[in-house]
């Protein structure tokens, strides 16, 4: 998966560690990276969740590490797909995994609803919302 960089070259998607405030490591953040001009940017589909996580940490966070794929469905799908292929997958693999994950989350939502578990329903609704953000760039 890739997009065109402002320099005209191709930016490839990679899973990287983002370091915040020199103390916090956030692993498995999907970014686009250009090998020609070294420009990097967080993919738009995960940016709201990354900025939300960073804002929760505050200005003086303690030293810690997060796995971003534990709080973002797109990152989780990319990690899952890359583990099975040892590289980031192509668009068709990600689409297939995304559809399977949506189906799984909807099944879990029905279960949470039948148990009247509001907190679980809210979490599942948030995760479904993450996947409903536009489809990853290819």
SULHU-V652331 format. One line per field, one symbol per residue. burial: 1 if it has 24 or more other ideal C-beta (glycine too) atoms within 12 Angstrom, else 0. A space follows every 10 residues. Layout:
burial: ???
//
This chain:
burial: 1000000000 1111110101 0001011111 1110000000 1110111011 0011001000 0000010110 1111111111 1100000110 0011001100 1100100010 0000000000 0001001101 10000110
//
